[in-house]
């Protein structure tokens, strides 16, 4: 894109500031103030998806207290799943509902990364679901194209690989760009976000292959590659470091859109991979200035920052209880990530 050719000859921070937007290029993100922007926050639910312990609505100030500057807002972009908001509401009603949440957070300078949790590979007829996703992203980009704090995470953990992975992101991303939105587009890595590449199957390409995310970025511009770090392939500090460096070497900006582990480790067989992977994220992200959003702030799957699996706003640092809970082990690590001066009174 022309903007990338221009930016290659300029300071990208100055370019982002002059255009009043967020700009992902050369492996980094620059904000509207011209400074590097490192997104830190959490996945949060809506009435549309993952609202078991509450939703993001009404808790922007709590996000600020946590030190977050970004949320990954989980939603369903189609009516293909029965509990989708769109199964019982119009698209206009859905967008208006989301707009209420977006206004709360972006007014406080928090990026809202809209994230579609639809799965065209299993949610009915693939072509139909993909077409409905194009309709949603066209409408969403049209509505929020004037708000640089709204980003577009096109499809959660796509099952697609290689050329099909590129094709679906170009299909959805073209809809966003055609509607006039130039904010960052976030693409989840192949192999359900895990980016197993040839480690999973010799025929599979990694997301940092020149024909993958870099090709999407070359056409759409302002593209971020999101890894879901649950320890399948990039569990160690060294492995994650190498992965981040490979993404940046391809010219694409890396991001970790999901990671975490349960507060009740005895109830999860994947704890043995999730825990060391999370430790690697907490170690590598600050050293390499990589953005992160934890899984999860409001879900009911016990990947929680609280000691009983409740919502993120139920924790007060230094207090023994609030609404019957305190920090989970994961919560302590996330709180100290954004508040390095904090000393856990229970440690």
BELVEN-V67457 format. One record per residue. N is the residue number from 1. RES is the residue in three letters. PHI is phi in radians with two decimals (none if undefined). NEAR is the number of other ideal C-beta (glycine too) atoms within 12 Angstrom. Layout:
n->[N N]
res->[RES RES]
phi->[PHI PHI]
near->[NEAR NEAR]
This chain:
n->[1 2 3 4 5 6 7 8 9 10 11 12 13 14 15 16 17 18 19 20 21 22 23 24 25 26 27 28 29 30 31 32 33 34 35 36 37 38 39 40 41 42 43 44 45 46 47 48 49 50 51 52 53 54 55 56 57 58 59 60 61 62 63 64 65 66 67 68 69 70 71 72 73 74 75 76 77 78 79 80 81 82 83 84 85 86 87 88 89 90 91 92 93 94 95 96 97 98 99 100 101 102 103 104 105 106 107 108 109 110 111 112 113 114 115 116 117 118 119 120 121 122 123 124 125 126 127 128 129 130 131 132 133 134 135 136 137 138 139 140 141 142 143 144 145 146 147 148 149 150 151 152 153 154 155 156 157 158 159 160 161 162 163 164 165 166 167 168 169 170 171 172 173 174 175 176 177 178 179 180 181 182 183 184 185 186 187 188 189 190 191 192 193 194 195 196 197 198 199 200 201 202 203 204 205 206 207 208 209 210 211 212 213 214 215 216 217 218 219 220 221 222 223 224 225 226 227 228 229 230 231 232 233 234 235 236 237 238 239 240 241 242 243 244 245 246 247 248 249 250 251 252 253 254 255 256 257 258 259 260 261 262 263 264 265 266 267 268 269 270 271 272 273 274 275 276 277 278 279 280 281 282 283 284 285 286 287 288 289 290 291 292 293 294 295 296 297 298 299 300 301 302 303 304 305 306 307 308 309 310 311 312 313 314 315 316 317 318 319 320 321 322 323 324 325 326 327 328 329 330 331 332 333 334 335 336 337 338 339 340 341 342 343 344 345 346 347]
res->[UNK UNK UNK UNK UNK UNK UNK UNK UNK UNK UNK UNK UNK UNK UNK UNK UNK UNK UNK UNK UNK UNK UNK UNK UNK UNK UNK UNK UNK UNK UNK UNK UNK UNK UNK UNK UNK UNK UNK UNK UNK UNK UNK UNK UNK UNK UNK UNK UNK UNK UNK UNK UNK UNK UNK UNK UNK UNK UNK UNK UNK UNK UNK UNK UNK UNK UNK UNK UNK UNK UNK UNK UNK UNK UNK UNK UNK UNK UNK UNK UNK UNK UNK UNK UNK UNK UNK UNK UNK UNK UNK UNK UNK UNK UNK UNK UNK UNK UNK UNK UNK UNK UNK UNK UNK UNK UNK UNK UNK UNK UNK UNK UNK UNK UNK UNK UNK UNK UNK UNK UNK UNK UNK UNK UNK UNK UNK UNK UNK UNK UNK UNK UNK UNK UNK UNK UNK UNK UNK UNK UNK UNK UNK UNK UNK UNK UNK UNK UNK UNK UNK UNK UNK UNK UNK UNK UNK UNK UNK UNK UNK UNK UNK UNK UNK UNK UNK UNK UNK UNK UNK UNK UNK UNK UNK UNK UNK UNK UNK UNK UNK UNK UNK UNK UNK UNK UNK UNK UNK UNK UNK UNK UNK UNK UNK UNK UNK UNK UNK UNK UNK UNK UNK UNK UNK UNK UNK UNK UNK UNK UNK UNK UNK UNK UNK UNK UNK UNK UNK UNK UNK UNK UNK UNK UNK UNK UNK UNK UNK UNK UNK UNK UNK UNK UNK UNK UNK UNK UNK UNK UNK UNK UNK UNK UNK UNK UNK UNK UNK UNK UNK UNK UNK UNK UNK UNK UNK UNK UNK UNK UNK UNK UNK UNK UNK UNK UNK UNK UNK UNK UNK UNK UNK UNK UNK UNK UNK UNK UNK UNK UNK UNK UNK UNK UNK UNK UNK UNK UNK UNK UNK UNK UNK UNK UNK UNK UNK UNK UNK UNK UNK UNK UNK UNK UNK UNK UNK UNK UNK UNK UNK UNK UNK UNK UNK UNK UNK UNK UNK UNK UNK UNK UNK UNK UNK UNK UNK UNK UNK UNK UNK UNK UNK UNK UNK UNK UNK UNK UNK UNK UNK UNK UNK UNK UNK UNK UNK]
phi->[none -1.03 -1.05 -1.23 -1.15 -1.17 -1.12 -1.10 -1.82 -2.28 -1.26 -1.11 -1.14 -1.15 -1.13 -1.05 -1.14 -1.15 -1.68 1.12 -2.54 -1.56 -2.32 -1.76 -2.86 0.98 1.47 -2.35 -2.13 -1.94 -1.69 -1.07 -1.56 1.55 -1.63 -1.11 -1.95 -2.01 -1.25 -2.39 3.10 -2.57 -1.27 -2.31 -1.58 -2.35 -1.11 -1.55 -2.89 1.04 -1.90 -0.99 -1.84 2.09 -2.23 -1.16 -1.05 1.48 -2.22 -1.11 -1.12 -1.16 -1.10 -1.09 -1.04 -1.27 1.48 -1.56 -2.08 -2.72 -2.23 -1.77 -1.56 -1.35 -2.64 -2.02 -1.54 -2.36 -1.72 -1.27 -1.90 -1.05 -1.56 -1.08 -0.98 -1.29 -1.28 -2.31 -2.37 -1.38 -1.07 -1.09 -1.10 -1.10 -1.13 -1.15 -1.07 -1.11 -1.09 -1.08 -1.23 -1.01 -1.07 -1.02 -1.47 -1.18 -1.14 -1.76 1.39 -1.76 -1.20 -1.93 -1.62 -1.22 -2.29 -1.55 -1.63 -1.22 -2.31 -1.05 -1.29 -2.35 -1.51 1.55 -1.32 -1.01 -1.08 -1.18 -1.12 -1.09 -1.11 -1.18 -1.17 -1.06 -1.07 -1.12 -1.19 -1.10 -1.19 -1.13 -1.13 -1.10 -1.24 -1.99 -1.09 -1.52 -1.95 -1.16 -1.49 -1.79 -1.89 -2.19 -1.67 -1.13 -2.74 -1.31 0.73 -1.07 -1.42 -1.19 -2.36 0.88 -1.12 -1.20 -1.11 -1.10 -1.10 -1.23 -1.27 -1.19 -1.04 -1.29 -1.16 -1.09 -1.10 -1.12 -1.19 -1.13 -1.37 1.77 -1.53 -1.97 -1.22 -0.99 -1.84 -1.83 -2.03 -1.24 -1.12 -1.12 1.01 0.98 1.47 -1.48 0.92 -1.31 0.87 -1.21 -1.17 -1.53 -2.69 -0.96 -1.49 -1.56 -1.68 -1.29 -1.08 -1.56 -1.06 -0.98 -1.59 -1.88 -1.03 -1.09 -1.23 -1.13 -1.11 -1.06 -1.52 -1.54 1.22 1.04 -1.96 -2.09 -1.72 -1.86 -1.68 -1.81 -1.65 -1.83 1.54 -1.16 -2.30 -2.18 -1.40 -1.47 -1.03 -1.13 -1.14 -1.21 -1.04 -1.08 -1.11 -1.04 -1.13 -1.19 -1.10 -1.13 -1.12 -1.41 1.59 -1.83 -1.53 -1.50 -2.71 -1.99 -1.47 -2.58 -2.96 2.69 -2.64 -1.28 -1.34 -2.05 -1.01 -1.16 -1.73 -2.43 -1.20 -1.49 -1.02 -1.16 -1.80 -1.14 -1.13 -1.13 -1.13 -1.12 -1.05 -1.15 -1.08 -1.09 -1.43 -1.46 -0.97 -1.21 -1.22 -1.83 0.98 -1.87 -1.27 -2.51 -2.34 -1.31 -1.88 -2.74 -1.58 -2.42 -1.23 -1.79 -1.67 1.26 -1.44 -2.34 -1.51 -1.88 -1.36 -2.21 1.43 -1.50 -1.26 -1.14 -1.40 -1.55 -2.03 -2.10 -1.07 1.51 -1.65 -1.35 -2.58 -2.78 0.92 1.38 -2.57 -2.50 -1.13 -1.40 -1.05 -1.13 -1.10 -1.04 -1.15 -1.24 -1.09 -1.25 -1.12 -1.71 -2.34 -1.10 -1.40 -1.24 -2.05 -1.20 -1.19 -1.64 -1.46]
near->[21 11 25 26 13 19 28 17 12 21 20 34 25 19 30 34 23 19 25 19 35 48 44 47 37 28 31 34 42 34 33 25 19 22 20 25 36 33 42 35 44 51 44 50 36 44 30 38 38 37 28 24 29 28 35 49 29 19 32 34 16 31 41 23 19 38 26 41 31 49 50 51 55 42 47 39 47 37 26 29 26 13 22 33 33 34 22 16 21 16 29 17 18 34 31 19 28 42 26 23 37 35 23 27 39 33 18 24 25 39 44 49 49 52 49 49 41 42 29 35 23 15 29 20 14 25 16 17 33 34 23 32 44 32 28 42 42 30 32 42 34 24 28 34 25 18 32 31 36 41 50 52 49 49 49 39 34 43 27 33 31 27 19 22 39 32 25 37 46 31 33 47 41 26 34 45 32 20 27 17 36 34 43 45 47 53 53 45 51 44 32 30 38 37 46 30 30 19 20 22 15 11 14 27 31 36 50 35 28 20 21 39 45 33 28 45 39 24 23 38 37 40 48 50 46 50 51 44 46 39 29 30 32 43 32 20 23 14 26 37 23 23 41 41 21 30 41 28 20 30 30 46 46 47 52 50 47 43 47 45 41 33 34 19 21 11 14 22 11 25 24 18 25 34 28 25 37 43 25 37 47 33 26 33 34 20 16 28 24 40 44 45 48 46 44 48 47 41 36 23 26 30 41 41 48 40 27 24 33 30 36 48 32 29 37 22 26 18 17 15 16 21 19 15 25 28 35 34 30 40 43 28 31 40 33 23 33 32 22 13 11 23 13 21 13 16 11]
